[in-house]
Amino acid sequence: MSAVESALQEQVHTLYADHHGWLQGWLRGKLGNASDAADLAHDTFLRVLVARNAALIQQPREYLATIARGLVTDRFRRQAIERAFLDTLALRPESETISPETRAIILETLCAIDRMLDEMGTRTRQIFLLAQFDGLTYAQIGERLGVSVTTVKNHLVRALTQCLILSTQ
């Protein structure tokens, strides 16, 4: 192990020792569940380790809370998607049940689509959804949103590019 790797490991270890208990307690308060809090505290420190920036952290608790807040948001969004998916599955006849593997793949795909939509700007997301789910033409979208057809096309190019990137990952 190089000196740099050793120093990084020591910095993360110190950060973990000094703040893990606090972070896990903070997350337990947010989630109301010690097990989920432990998982997200672990994920938070993994992000710090992967970022390799422990030496640069000036305010550790604020930094850790920011990462953890994002992970909590991701968890709640994923749970909402799972609930909606399970509600939809419950409406299907039993003869059309799907395997646990297929269910996991579908949930993973739905979460990826949700992340992709969230990463789009508000106008781009709105135009994409109007085109894909409402089936509106470029002119209809432009009229509804008060923008030109060229603007609609440009936003759709952005949205479809993000879809393409997602499909190749």
N, C-alpha and C positions, 0 to 999 in steps of 0.2 A: 504494500500500500504506500502510495506516495505521501509526501509531507502535506501536500494540499488536501488530499483525500482524508488524511488523518485529522487535519485541522477542521475540515468541514464536518466530519463525523463528531468531533468533540463539541463543536458549536451547536449542532443539532441536539446532541445528547444533553448539553447544558440547558438549551431552550426547552427541551422535553421535560427534564427534571424540574425546572423552575415553574413551568406553566401548564403541564398536562393536567394536574389535579384541578386547577382553576378552570381550564377549558372544558373538561368533562363535566364539572358541576354547572357551568354556564349553559352547556348544551342540554344537560338533564332538565334544567329549568325551562328551556325552550321547547323540548320535545316531550317532557313528562315520562321519559323512559330511559332507564340507565343503560340498557343494552344498545339502543340506537345512539345514545350519547357517546358511548365507548367507541362504536363503529365510526362515527363522524369525527371524533377527536383523533382517532387513528388516521383517518383519511386526510385530515387537516395537516398532520405532521408529515404524511407521505408527500403532500403537495409541497411543503417546505423543503423536504429532502430532494425532491425532483427539481425544484427551482434552483437549488444550490446557492441560495442567497442568505443563509442564516446569519452571516457576519454583517450583512447590511441592514438588518432589522433594527430600527431605532426604538420603536414602541411595540414590543412583542405581543402584548395582550390585544392591542387594537388590530395588529396585523393578523393574528390568529383568529380573532373574532370576525374579521372581514372575510377570511377564507371560509370559516365555519358557517357564516351567514349564507354564503353562496351555496354551500353544500346542503344546508337545511332547506333552502329554497328549491334546489334540485330534487331533494327527497320528497318534499310536499308535492311538487309538480308531478313527479313520477307516480306517487301514490294516487293523485287525482286521475292520471291517465289510466293507471291500473284499475281503479274503481269503475271508470267509464267503460273500459274494455270488458271487465267482468260483468257489468250490468248488461252490456250488449250480448255477451255470451249466454247469459241467463235467459235471454229471450229466444234463443235458438232451441230447436227440438233436440232431445237427447241423442237422437240418431245421428246428429251432425256434430258431435263433440270433437274437439281437437286434442292432439297429444300435448303433454307438458312441454316438449321441445318446441313444437310449433307455437304454442302460447308464448313461450319465452322470446322466440324470434320476433313475433308480432309486437310484443311489448317493447322490445329493444328498438324496433323500427319506429314505432309510434313515438317513443321518447326522442329518437334522433330527429324525426320530423318536427316535433315540438321545439327542440333546440334550434333547428334550422329556421323555423318560422320566427322564433324569438330573436334570432340574430339579424333578421331582415329589419330594415327601417319600417316605421309605421305605414308610410304610404306604399312602399314596395309590398309589404305583407298584405295590405288591404287590396291592392290591385291584383296580386297573385290569387288571393282567395276569391275575389269576384270573378276572375277569369276561369279558375279551375273548378270551383264548386257551384257558383251561380250560373256559369256558362255564358256570361255576358261578352259581347264583342268589345273590341278596343274602343269603338265609338261610344257604345253604351257606358262603358266604364268611365271614359273621359267626360261624358255628359254628367254622369252621376257625381263624379268627384270634382268637376269644374276644372279639368286639366285637358291639355291637348292629347291627341292620339299619339303623337311622338313621345310625349312624357309617359304615357301608358306603355308604349313599346319599350322604352328605355328601362322602366322599372321591371317589366316582365323579363327582359334579358337578364337583369341582375338576379331576379328570383330564380329563373331557370338555370342560371349558372351555378347558384348555390345548390340547387337540386342535383345537378350533374356532379358536383364535387362530392355531395353526400353519397350519391350512388356508387362512386368509385372508391369510397373508403372502406 
